[in-house]
Amino acid sequence: MNEKKQFAPVLEESSGLHWARRKVRDHAPVGSASTTPRHIATSDGRLLCDGGPSVKRGIAEPVLASEVHATCLHVYRRDHTK
C-alpha cells in the first residue's frame, strides 16, 4: 500500500514506544513546517532505526506512514505487529 495514503501506527503507551526526533538538531526552525520524519523510540530514548539518542519533547503523533522515518517504520512493523 502507498505510504502517502496509509495511516501511521498508533503507539500504545503500554508498548514502551513513543514518537521522537533524532537528538542531533534535525528539526526545522520554529514556525516552519517540519521536514524531518518522526522516529519511533524505546522507553530508554533510543531510536528503533539505529539505536541513536532521541528527543521526545513536542513531537506530534503522525497521521500518515509517510511522516515516519522509513527504517523506524520497517523495524516497528517487523518486531511489533502480528
PyMOL Python script that loads the backbone (N, CA, C, O; Angstrom):
from pymol import cmd

cmd.read_pdbstr("""\
ATOM      1  N   MET A   1       0.845  -1.187   0.000  1.00  0.00           N
ATOM      2  CA  MET A   1       0.000   0.000   0.000  1.00  0.00           C
ATOM      3  C   MET A   1       0.888   1.247   0.000  1.00  0.00           C
ATOM      4  O   MET A   1       1.958   1.240   0.609  1.00  0.00           O
ATOM      5  N   ASN A   2       0.466   2.289  -0.659  1.00  0.00           N
ATOM      6  CA  ASN A   2       1.185   3.535  -0.746  1.00  0.00           C
ATOM      7  C   ASN A   2       1.224   4.208   0.623  1.00  0.00           C
ATOM      8  O   ASN A   2       0.175   4.442   1.222  1.00  0.00           O
ATOM      9  N   GLU A   3       2.435   4.527   1.134  1.00  0.00           N
ATOM     10  CA  GLU A   3       2.561   5.118   2.462  1.00  0.00           C
ATOM     11  C   GLU A   3       2.021   6.540   2.528  1.00  0.00           C
ATOM     12  O   GLU A   3       1.792   7.057   3.622  1.00  0.00           O
ATOM     13  N   LYS A   4       1.811   7.180   1.386  1.00  0.00           N
ATOM     14  CA  LYS A   4       1.219   8.521   1.390  1.00  0.00           C
ATOM     15  C   LYS A   4      -0.268   8.454   1.722  1.00  0.00           C
ATOM     16  O   LYS A   4      -0.874   9.468   2.070  1.00  0.00           O
ATOM     17  N   LYS A   5      -0.857   7.267   1.615  1.00  0.00           N
ATOM     18  CA  LYS A   5      -2.275   7.093   1.923  1.00  0.00           C
ATOM     19  C   LYS A   5      -2.501   6.168   3.115  1.00  0.00           C
ATOM     20  O   LYS A   5      -3.632   6.014   3.574  1.00  0.00           O
ATOM     21  N   GLN A   6      -1.445   5.561   3.610  1.00  0.00           N
ATOM     22  CA  GLN A   6      -1.556   4.613   4.721  1.00  0.00           C
ATOM     23  C   GLN A   6      -1.385   5.353   6.052  1.00  0.00           C
ATOM     24  O   GLN A   6      -0.536   6.235   6.177  1.00  0.00           O
ATOM     25  N   PHE A   7      -2.204   4.980   7.042  1.00  0.00           N
ATOM     26  CA  PHE A   7      -2.107   5.608   8.351  1.00  0.00           C
ATOM     27  C   PHE A   7      -0.866   5.139   9.097  1.00  0.00           C
ATOM     28  O   PHE A   7      -0.433   3.997   8.945  1.00  0.00           O
ATOM     29  N   ALA A   8      -0.301   6.027   9.903  1.00  0.00           N
ATOM     30  CA  ALA A   8       0.836   5.688  10.765  1.00  0.00           C
ATOM     31  C   ALA A   8       0.327   4.788  11.889  1.00  0.00           C
ATOM     32  O   ALA A   8      -0.852   4.844  12.238  1.00  0.00           O
ATOM     33  N   PRO A   9       1.199   3.965  12.456  1.00  0.00           N
ATOM     34  CA  PRO A   9       0.760   3.124  13.566  1.00  0.00           C
ATOM     35  C   PRO A   9       0.425   3.962  14.799  1.00  0.00           C
ATOM     36  O   PRO A   9       0.944   5.064  14.980  1.00  0.00           O
ATOM     37  N   VAL A  10      -0.441   3.425  15.630  1.00  0.00           N
ATOM     38  CA  VAL A  10      -0.750   4.050  16.916  1.00  0.00           C
ATOM     39  C   VAL A  10       0.136   3.353  17.941  1.00  0.00           C
ATOM     40  O   VAL A  10       0.072   2.134  18.099  1.00  0.00           O
ATOM     41  N   LEU A  11       0.960   4.128  18.632  1.00  0.00           N
ATOM     42  CA  LEU A  11       1.871   3.555  19.626  1.00  0.00           C
ATOM     43  C   LEU A  11       1.156   3.512  20.973  1.00  0.00           C
ATOM     44  O   LEU A  11       0.901   4.544  21.593  1.00  0.00           O
ATOM     45  N   GLU A  12       0.846   2.322  21.401  1.00  0.00           N
ATOM     46  CA  GLU A  12       0.182   2.141  22.696  1.00  0.00           C
ATOM     47  C   GLU A  12       1.160   2.490  23.814  1.00  0.00           C
ATOM     48  O   GLU A  12       2.337   2.137  23.742  1.00  0.00           O
ATOM     49  N   GLU A  13       0.684   3.172  24.833  1.00  0.00           N
ATOM     50  CA  GLU A  13       1.538   3.554  25.952  1.00  0.00           C
ATOM     51  C   GLU A  13       2.195   2.334  26.602  1.00  0.00           C
ATOM     52  O   GLU A  13       3.336   2.403  27.058  1.00  0.00           O
ATOM     53  N   SER A  14       1.472   1.232  26.638  1.00  0.00           N
ATOM     54  CA  SER A  14       1.992   0.011  27.262  1.00  0.00           C
ATOM     55  C   SER A  14       3.140  -0.621  26.467  1.00  0.00           C
ATOM     56  O   SER A  14       3.850  -1.479  26.992  1.00  0.00           O
ATOM     57  N   SER A  15       3.328  -0.212  25.221  1.00  0.00           N
ATOM     58  CA  SER A  15       4.395  -0.783  24.393  1.00  0.00           C
ATOM     59  C   SER A  15       5.772  -0.268  24.791  1.00  0.00           C
ATOM     60  O   SER A  15       6.786  -0.886  24.466  1.00  0.00           O
ATOM     61  N   GLY A  16       5.811   0.863  25.495  1.00  0.00           N
ATOM     62  CA  GLY A  16       7.091   1.461  25.863  1.00  0.00           C
ATOM     63  C   GLY A  16       7.707   2.269  24.729  1.00  0.00           C
ATOM     64  O   GLY A  16       8.829   2.759  24.859  1.00  0.00           O
ATOM     65  N   LEU A  17       6.992   2.414  23.624  1.00  0.00           N
ATOM     66  CA  LEU A  17       7.492   3.171  22.483  1.00  0.00           C
ATOM     67  C   LEU A  17       6.841   4.547  22.454  1.00  0.00           C
ATOM     68  O   LEU A  17       5.730   4.731  22.950  1.00  0.00           O
ATOM     69  N   HIS A  18       7.549   5.512  21.865  1.00  0.00           N
ATOM     70  CA  HIS A  18       6.991   6.855  21.730  1.00  0.00           C
ATOM     71  C   HIS A  18       7.550   7.525  20.477  1.00  0.00           C
ATOM     72  O   HIS A  18       8.563   7.099  19.922  1.00  0.00           O
ATOM     73  N   TRP A  19       6.861   8.585  20.048  1.00  0.00           N
ATOM     74  CA  TRP A  19       7.310   9.360  18.897  1.00  0.00           C
ATOM     75  C   TRP A  19       8.448  10.261  19.334  1.00  0.00           C
ATOM     76  O   TRP A  19       8.429  10.816  20.433  1.00  0.00           O
ATOM     77  N   ALA A  20       9.431  10.402  18.472  1.00  0.00           N
ATOM     78  CA  ALA A  20      10.625  11.180  18.816  1.00  0.00           C
ATOM     79  C   ALA A  20      11.242  11.759  17.555  1.00  0.00           C
ATOM     80  O   ALA A  20      10.812  11.470  16.438  1.00  0.00           O
ATOM     81  N   ARG A  21      12.251  12.576  17.757  1.00  0.00           N
ATOM     82  CA  ARG A  21      13.086  13.028  16.652  1.00  0.00           C
ATOM     83  C   ARG A  21      14.537  12.752  17.019  1.00  0.00           C
ATOM     84  O   ARG A  21      14.858  12.551  18.191  1.00  0.00           O
ATOM     85  N   ARG A  22      15.398  12.743  16.035  1.00  0.00           N
ATOM     86  CA  ARG A  22      16.821  12.497  16.273  1.00  0.00           C
ATOM     87  C   ARG A  22      17.376  13.636  17.120  1.00  0.00           C
ATOM     88  O   ARG A  22      17.028  14.797  16.903  1.00  0.00           O
ATOM     89  N   LYS A  23      18.215  13.322  18.060  1.00  0.00           N
ATOM     90  CA  LYS A  23      18.727  14.314  19.006  1.00  0.00           C
ATOM     91  C   LYS A  23      19.605  15.368  18.336  1.00  0.00           C
ATOM     92  O   LYS A  23      19.657  16.504  18.808  1.00  0.00           O
ATOM     93  N   VAL A  24      20.279  15.032  17.278  1.00  0.00           N
ATOM     94  CA  VAL A  24      21.209  15.961  16.645  1.00  0.00           C
ATOM     95  C   VAL A  24      20.461  16.946  15.760  1.00  0.00           C
ATOM     96  O   VAL A  24      20.345  16.710  14.557  1.00  0.00           O
ATOM     97  N   ARG A  25      19.970  17.998  16.292  1.00  0.00           N
ATOM     98  CA  ARG A  25      19.341  19.148  15.630  1.00  0.00           C
ATOM     99  C   ARG A  25      18.822  18.888  14.221  1.00  0.00           C
ATOM    100  O   ARG A  25      19.255  19.526  13.261  1.00  0.00           O
ATOM    101  N   ASP A  26      17.894  17.948  14.107  1.00  0.00           N
ATOM    102  CA  ASP A  26      17.324  17.658  12.794  1.00  0.00           C
ATOM    103  C   ASP A  26      15.960  18.297  12.608  1.00  0.00           C
ATOM    104  O   ASP A  26      15.258  17.988  11.645  1.00  0.00           O
ATOM    105  N   HIS A  27      15.580  19.175  13.507  1.00  0.00           N
ATOM    106  CA  HIS A  27      14.248  19.773  13.428  1.00  0.00           C
ATOM    107  C   HIS A  27      14.299  21.108  12.689  1.00  0.00           C
ATOM    108  O   HIS A  27      15.331  21.778  12.640  1.00  0.00           O
ATOM    109  N   ALA A  28      13.187  21.458  12.135  1.00  0.00           N
ATOM    110  CA  ALA A  28      13.071  22.705  11.372  1.00  0.00           C
ATOM    111  C   ALA A  28      13.021  23.890  12.332  1.00  0.00           C
ATOM    112  O   ALA A  28      12.674  23.722  13.501  1.00  0.00           O
ATOM    113  N   PRO A  29      13.363  25.081  11.854  1.00  0.00           N
ATOM    114  CA  PRO A  29      13.274  26.281  12.698  1.00  0.00           C
ATOM    115  C   PRO A  29      11.850  26.495  13.214  1.00  0.00           C
ATOM    116  O   PRO A  29      10.881  26.061  12.592  1.00  0.00           O
ATOM    117  N   VAL A  30      11.741  27.160  14.344  1.00  0.00           N
ATOM    118  CA  VAL A  30      10.438  27.443  14.951  1.00  0.00           C
ATOM    119  C   VAL A  30       9.576  28.212  13.949  1.00  0.00           C
ATOM    120  O   VAL A  30      10.031  29.174  13.331  1.00  0.00           O
ATOM    121  N   GLY A  31       8.335  27.778  13.801  1.00  0.00           N
ATOM    122  CA  GLY A  31       7.405  28.456  12.926  1.00  0.00           C
ATOM    123  C   GLY A  31       7.339  27.901  11.519  1.00  0.00           C
ATOM    124  O   GLY A  31       6.430  28.244  10.763  1.00  0.00           O
ATOM    125  N   SER A  32       8.286  27.046  11.151  1.00  0.00           N
ATOM    126  CA  SER A  32       8.244  26.456   9.813  1.00  0.00           C
ATOM    127  C   SER A  32       7.745  25.022   9.910  1.00  0.00           C
ATOM    128  O   SER A  32       7.771  24.409  10.977  1.00  0.00           O
ATOM    129  N   ALA A  33       7.301  24.511   8.800  1.00  0.00           N
ATOM    130  CA  ALA A  33       6.818  23.129   8.781  1.00  0.00           C
ATOM    131  C   ALA A  33       8.010  22.186   8.943  1.00  0.00           C
ATOM    132  O   ALA A  33       9.071  22.412   8.361  1.00  0.00           O
ATOM    133  N   SER A  34       7.833  21.150   9.724  1.00  0.00           N
ATOM    134  CA  SER A  34       8.893  20.176   9.924  1.00  0.00           C
ATOM    135  C   SER A  34       9.089  19.361   8.652  1.00  0.00           C
ATOM    136  O   SER A  34       8.133  18.843   8.076  1.00  0.00           O
ATOM    137  N   THR A  35      10.330  19.259   8.231  1.00  0.00           N
ATOM    138  CA  THR A  35      10.638  18.461   7.049  1.00  0.00           C
ATOM    139  C   THR A  35      11.248  17.126   7.434  1.00  0.00           C
ATOM    140  O   THR A  35      11.497  16.280   6.575  1.00  0.00           O
ATOM    141  N   THR A  36      11.488  16.935   8.720  1.00  0.00           N
ATOM    142  CA  THR A  36      12.124  15.720   9.207  1.00  0.00           C
ATOM    143  C   THR A  36      11.074  14.708   9.635  1.00  0.00           C
ATOM    144  O   THR A  36      10.154  15.048  10.379  1.00  0.00           O
ATOM    145  N   PRO A  37      11.201  13.464   9.172  1.00  0.00           N
ATOM    146  CA  PRO A  37      10.221  12.470   9.606  1.00  0.00           C
ATOM    147  C   PRO A  37      10.324  12.186  11.102  1.00  0.00           C
ATOM    148  O   PRO A  37      11.373  12.370  11.720  1.00  0.00           O
ATOM    149  N   ARG A  38       9.225  11.741  11.653  1.00  0.00           N
ATOM    150  CA  ARG A  38       9.225  11.366  13.061  1.00  0.00           C
ATOM    151  C   ARG A  38       9.834   9.974  13.182  1.00  0.00           C
ATOM    152  O   ARG A  38       9.693   9.131  12.295  1.00  0.00           O
ATOM    153  N   HIS A  39      10.503   9.760  14.287  1.00  0.00           N
ATOM    154  CA  HIS A  39      11.111   8.469  14.581  1.00  0.00           C
ATOM    155  C   HIS A  39      10.297   7.783  15.670  1.00  0.00           C
ATOM    156  O   HIS A  39       9.466   8.407  16.330  1.00  0.00           O
ATOM    157  N   ILE A  40      10.547   6.504  15.846  1.00  0.00           N
ATOM    158  CA  ILE A  40       9.960   5.746  16.948  1.00  0.00           C
ATOM    159  C   ILE A  40      11.112   5.399  17.875  1.00  0.00           C
ATOM    160  O   ILE A  40      12.149   4.905  17.432  1.00  0.00           O
ATOM    161  N   ALA A  41      10.925   5.661  19.170  1.00  0.00           N
ATOM    162  CA  ALA A  41      11.977   5.413  20.148  1.00  0.00           C
ATOM    163  C   ALA A  41      11.469   4.514  21.264  1.00  0.00           C
ATOM    164  O   ALA A  41      10.267   4.417  21.514  1.00  0.00           O
ATOM    165  N   THR A  42      12.406   3.865  21.922  1.00  0.00           N
ATOM    166  CA  THR A  42      12.086   2.994  23.055  1.00  0.00           C
ATOM    167  C   THR A  42      11.955   3.826  24.323  1.00  0.00           C
ATOM    168  O   THR A  42      12.236   5.024  24.317  1.00  0.00           O
ATOM    169  N   SER A  43      11.532   3.199  25.398  1.00  0.00           N
ATOM    170  CA  SER A  43      11.401   3.898  26.675  1.00  0.00           C
ATOM    171  C   SER A  43      12.752   4.387  27.184  1.00  0.00           C
ATOM    172  O   SER A  43      12.807   5.288  28.021  1.00  0.00           O
ATOM    173  N   ASP A  44      13.840   3.803  26.688  1.00  0.00           N
ATOM    174  CA  ASP A  44      15.195   4.230  27.057  1.00  0.00           C
ATOM    175  C   ASP A  44      15.660   5.421  26.229  1.00  0.00           C
ATOM    176  O   ASP A  44      16.765   5.924  26.431  1.00  0.00           O
ATOM    177  N   GLY A  45      14.815   5.877  25.291  1.00  0.00           N
ATOM    178  CA  GLY A  45      15.169   7.023  24.475  1.00  0.00           C
ATOM    179  C   GLY A  45      16.077   6.702  23.306  1.00  0.00           C
ATOM    180  O   GLY A  45      16.776   7.583  22.805  1.00  0.00           O
ATOM    181  N   ARG A  46      16.079   5.435  22.856  1.00  0.00           N
ATOM    182  CA  ARG A  46      16.903   5.024  21.724  1.00  0.00           C
ATOM    183  C   ARG A  46      16.008   4.812  20.512  1.00  0.00           C
ATOM    184  O   ARG A  46      14.933   4.223  20.627  1.00  0.00           O
ATOM    185  N   LEU A  47      16.446   5.291  19.350  1.00  0.00           N
ATOM    186  CA  LEU A  47      15.675   5.153  18.125  1.00  0.00           C
ATOM    187  C   LEU A  47      15.647   3.709  17.645  1.00  0.00           C
ATOM    188  O   LEU A  47      16.651   3.003  17.740  1.00  0.00           O
ATOM    189  N   LEU A  48      14.505   3.267  17.130  1.00  0.00           N
ATOM    190  CA  LEU A  48      14.411   1.901  16.597  1.00  0.00           C
ATOM    191  C   LEU A  48      15.314   1.705  15.377  1.00  0.00           C
ATOM    192  O   LEU A  48      15.851   0.617  15.169  1.00  0.00           O
ATOM    193  N   CYS A  49      15.481   2.751  14.577  1.00  0.00           N
ATOM    194  CA  CYS A  49      16.191   2.607  13.306  1.00  0.00           C
ATOM    195  C   CYS A  49      17.678   2.338  13.483  1.00  0.00           C
ATOM    196  O   CYS A  49      18.253   1.564  12.719  1.00  0.00           O
ATOM    197  N   ASP A  50      18.314   2.959  14.473  1.00  0.00           N
ATOM    198  CA  ASP A  50      19.763   2.778  14.607  1.00  0.00           C
ATOM    199  C   ASP A  50      20.262   2.796  16.045  1.00  0.00           C
ATOM    200  O   ASP A  50      21.469   2.742  16.280  1.00  0.00           O
ATOM    201  N   GLY A  51      19.358   2.870  17.000  1.00  0.00           N
ATOM    202  CA  GLY A  51      19.754   2.857  18.407  1.00  0.00           C
ATOM    203  C   GLY A  51      20.322   4.170  18.902  1.00  0.00           C
ATOM    204  O   GLY A  51      20.792   4.252  20.037  1.00  0.00           O
ATOM    205  N   GLY A  52      20.286   5.207  18.061  1.00  0.00           N
ATOM    206  CA  GLY A  52      20.815   6.510  18.456  1.00  0.00           C
ATOM    207  C   GLY A  52      19.922   7.205  19.462  1.00  0.00           C
ATOM    208  O   GLY A  52      18.783   6.790  19.678  1.00  0.00           O
ATOM    209  N   PRO A  53      20.441   8.282  20.091  1.00  0.00           N
ATOM    210  CA  PRO A  53      19.650   9.025  21.077  1.00  0.00           C
ATOM    211  C   PRO A  53      18.533   9.821  20.419  1.00  0.00           C
ATOM    212  O   PRO A  53      18.629  10.209  19.254  1.00  0.00           O
ATOM    213  N   SER A  54      17.480  10.057  21.177  1.00  0.00           N
ATOM    214  CA  SER A  54      16.326  10.770  20.636  1.00  0.00           C
ATOM    215  C   SER A  54      15.893  11.888  21.564  1.00  0.00           C
ATOM    216  O   SER A  54      16.329  11.978  22.712  1.00  0.00           O
ATOM    217  N   VAL A  55      15.022  12.738  21.036  1.00  0.00           N
ATOM    218  CA  VAL A  55      14.377  13.794  21.800  1.00  0.00           C
ATOM    219  C   VAL A  55      12.885  13.544  21.707  1.00  0.00           C
ATOM    220  O   VAL A  55      12.368  13.292  20.619  1.00  0.00           O
ATOM    221  N   LYS A  56      12.190  13.610  22.822  1.00  0.00           N
ATOM    222  CA  LYS A  56      10.766  13.284  22.868  1.00  0.00           C
ATOM    223  C   LYS A  56       9.879  14.525  22.926  1.00  0.00           C
ATOM    224  O   LYS A  56       8.742  14.474  22.458  1.00  0.00           O
ATOM    225  N   ARG A  57      10.350  15.619  23.472  1.00  0.00           N
ATOM    226  CA  ARG A  57       9.513  16.806  23.707  1.00  0.00           C
ATOM    227  C   ARG A  57       8.868  17.340  22.434  1.00  0.00           C
ATOM    228  O   ARG A  57       9.526  17.480  21.403  1.00  0.00           O
ATOM    229  N   GLY A  58       7.583  17.634  22.517  1.00  0.00           N
ATOM    230  CA  GLY A  58       6.896  18.332  21.455  1.00  0.00           C
ATOM    231  C   GLY A  58       6.718  17.588  20.150  1.00  0.00           C
ATOM    232  O   GLY A  58       6.548  18.215  19.104  1.00  0.00           O
ATOM    233  N   ILE A  59       6.752  16.285  20.185  1.00  0.00           N
ATOM    234  CA  ILE A  59       6.597  15.505  18.962  1.00  0.00           C
ATOM    235  C   ILE A  59       5.124  15.154  18.789  1.00  0.00           C
ATOM    236  O   ILE A  59       4.547  14.425  19.596  1.00  0.00           O
ATOM    237  N   ALA A  60       4.535  15.676  17.742  1.00  0.00           N
ATOM    238  CA  ALA A  60       3.132  15.371  17.454  1.00  0.00           C
ATOM    239  C   ALA A  60       3.015  13.980  16.843  1.00  0.00           C
ATOM    240  O   ALA A  60       3.880  13.550  16.080  1.00  0.00           O
ATOM    241  N   GLU A  61       1.957  13.298  17.180  1.00  0.00           N
ATOM    242  CA  GLU A  61       1.723  11.973  16.612  1.00  0.00           C
ATOM    243  C   GLU A  61       1.428  12.115  15.112  1.00  0.00           C
ATOM    244  O   GLU A  61       0.565  12.904  14.725  1.00  0.00           O
ATOM    245  N   PRO A  62       2.138  11.357  14.270  1.00  0.00           N
ATOM    246  CA  PRO A  62       1.902  11.465  12.831  1.00  0.00           C
ATOM    247  C   PRO A  62       0.570  10.836  12.438  1.00  0.00           C
ATOM    248  O   PRO A  62       0.054   9.958  13.130  1.00  0.00           O
ATOM    249  N   VAL A  63       0.030  11.293  11.329  1.00  0.00           N
ATOM    250  CA  VAL A  63      -1.214  10.740  10.810  1.00  0.00           C
ATOM    251  C   VAL A  63      -0.922   9.713   9.716  1.00  0.00           C
ATOM    252  O   VAL A  63      -1.556   8.659   9.667  1.00  0.00           O
ATOM    253  N   LEU A  64       0.025  10.017   8.850  1.00  0.00           N
ATOM    254  CA  LEU A  64       0.341   9.143   7.721  1.00  0.00           C
ATOM    255  C   LEU A  64       1.679   8.448   7.907  1.00  0.00           C
ATOM    256  O   LEU A  64       2.591   8.991   8.531  1.00  0.00           O
ATOM    257  N   ALA A  65       1.789   7.254   7.368  1.00  0.00           N
ATOM    258  CA  ALA A  65       3.039   6.492   7.447  1.00  0.00           C
ATOM    259  C   ALA A  65       4.179   7.240   6.761  1.00  0.00           C
ATOM    260  O   ALA A  65       5.338   7.071   7.139  1.00  0.00           O
ATOM    261  N   SER A  66       3.874   8.053   5.770  1.00  0.00           N
ATOM    262  CA  SER A  66       4.910   8.811   5.063  1.00  0.00           C
ATOM    263  C   SER A  66       5.579   9.854   5.957  1.00  0.00           C
ATOM    264  O   SER A  66       6.634  10.379   5.601  1.00  0.00           O
ATOM    265  N   GLU A  67       4.990  10.162   7.101  1.00  0.00           N
ATOM    266  CA  GLU A  67       5.559  11.126   8.045  1.00  0.00           C
ATOM    267  C   GLU A  67       6.547  10.457   9.007  1.00  0.00           C
ATOM    268  O   GLU A  67       7.180  11.135   9.817  1.00  0.00           O
ATOM    269  N   VAL A  68       6.677   9.140   8.920  1.00  0.00           N
ATOM    270  CA  VAL A  68       7.526   8.376   9.830  1.00  0.00           C
ATOM    271  C   VAL A  68       8.795   7.939   9.095  1.00  0.00           C
ATOM    272  O   VAL A  68       8.739   7.539   7.932  1.00  0.00           O
ATOM    273  N   HIS A  69       9.935   8.018   9.778  1.00  0.00           N
ATOM    274  CA  HIS A  69      11.200   7.571   9.202  1.00  0.00           C
ATOM    275  C   HIS A  69      11.041   6.128   8.725  1.00  0.00           C
ATOM    276  O   HIS A  69      10.616   5.260   9.487  1.00  0.00           O
ATOM    277  N   ALA A  70      11.379   5.880   7.481  1.00  0.00           N
ATOM    278  CA  ALA A  70      11.105   4.587   6.838  1.00  0.00           C
ATOM    279  C   ALA A  70      11.732   3.404   7.574  1.00  0.00           C
ATOM    280  O   ALA A  70      11.098   2.357   7.699  1.00  0.00           O
ATOM    281  N   THR A  71      12.959   3.551   8.063  1.00  0.00           N
ATOM    282  CA  THR A  71      13.611   2.433   8.749  1.00  0.00           C
ATOM    283  C   THR A  71      12.947   2.162  10.091  1.00  0.00           C
ATOM    284  O   THR A  71      12.769   1.003  10.468  1.00  0.00           O
ATOM    285  N   CYS A  72      12.578   3.210  10.818  1.00  0.00           N
ATOM    286  CA  CYS A  72      11.860   3.024  12.087  1.00  0.00           C
ATOM    287  C   CYS A  72      10.546   2.295  11.845  1.00  0.00           C
ATOM    288  O   CYS A  72      10.184   1.386  12.591  1.00  0.00           O
ATOM    289  N   LEU A  73       9.842   2.696  10.809  1.00  0.00           N
ATOM    290  CA  LEU A  73       8.563   2.078  10.480  1.00  0.00           C
ATOM    291  C   LEU A  73       8.751   0.605  10.127  1.00  0.00           C
ATOM    292  O   LEU A  73       7.951  -0.237  10.538  1.00  0.00           O
ATOM    293  N   HIS A  74       9.791   0.289   9.376  1.00  0.00           N
ATOM    294  CA  HIS A  74      10.072  -1.096   8.999  1.00  0.00           C
ATOM    295  C   HIS A  74      10.369  -1.948  10.246  1.00  0.00           C
ATOM    296  O   HIS A  74       9.822  -3.041  10.397  1.00  0.00           O
ATOM    297  N   VAL A  75      11.230  -1.445  11.130  1.00  0.00           N
ATOM    298  CA  VAL A  75      11.581  -2.191  12.348  1.00  0.00           C
ATOM    299  C   VAL A  75      10.352  -2.364  13.239  1.00  0.00           C
ATOM    300  O   VAL A  75      10.140  -3.436  13.805  1.00  0.00           O
ATOM    301  N   TYR A  76       9.544  -1.310  13.364  1.00  0.00           N
ATOM    302  CA  TYR A  76       8.327  -1.410  14.169  1.00  0.00           C
ATOM    303  C   TYR A  76       7.408  -2.492  13.620  1.00  0.00           C
ATOM    304  O   TYR A  76       6.923  -3.345  14.362  1.00  0.00           O
ATOM    305  N   ARG A  77       7.176  -2.449  12.316  1.00  0.00           N
ATOM    306  CA  ARG A  77       6.278  -3.443  11.696  1.00  0.00           C
ATOM    307  C   ARG A  77       6.834  -4.847  11.852  1.00  0.00           C
ATOM    308  O   ARG A  77       6.080  -5.787  12.105  1.00  0.00           O
ATOM    309  N   ARG A  78       8.131  -5.001  11.706  1.00  0.00           N
ATOM    310  CA  ARG A  78       8.760  -6.321  11.804  1.00  0.00           C
ATOM    311  C   ARG A  78       8.670  -6.878  13.228  1.00  0.00           C
ATOM    312  O   ARG A  78       8.394  -8.062  13.419  1.00  0.00           O
ATOM    313  N   ASP A  79       8.905  -6.025  14.219  1.00  0.00           N
ATOM    314  CA  ASP A  79       9.026  -6.501  15.603  1.00  0.00           C
ATOM    315  C   ASP A  79       7.782  -6.307  16.468  1.00  0.00           C
ATOM    316  O   ASP A  79       7.664  -6.945  17.515  1.00  0.00           O
ATOM    317  N   HIS A  80       6.855  -5.446  16.060  1.00  0.00           N
ATOM    318  CA  HIS A  80       5.757  -5.101  16.968  1.00  0.00           C
ATOM    319  C   HIS A  80       4.364  -5.304  16.379  1.00  0.00           C
ATOM    320  O   HIS A  80       3.375  -4.900  16.991  1.00  0.00           O
ATOM    321  N   THR A  81       4.270  -5.905  15.235  1.00  0.00           N
ATOM    322  CA  THR A  81       2.942  -6.180  14.694  1.00  0.00           C
ATOM    323  C   THR A  81       2.818  -7.667  14.444  1.00  0.00           C
ATOM    324  O   THR A  81       3.809  -8.373  14.257  1.00  0.00           O
ATOM    325  N   LYS A  82       1.584  -8.125  14.444  1.00  0.00           N
ATOM    326  CA  LYS A  82       1.341  -9.562  14.264  1.00  0.00           C
ATOM    327  C   LYS A  82       1.027  -9.878  12.839  1.00  0.00           C
ATOM    328  O   LYS A  82       0.795 -11.039  12.501  1.00  0.00           O
TER     329      LYS A  82
END
""", "prot")
cmd.dss("prot")
cmd.show_as("cartoon", "prot")
cmd.util.cbc("prot")
cmd.orient("prot")
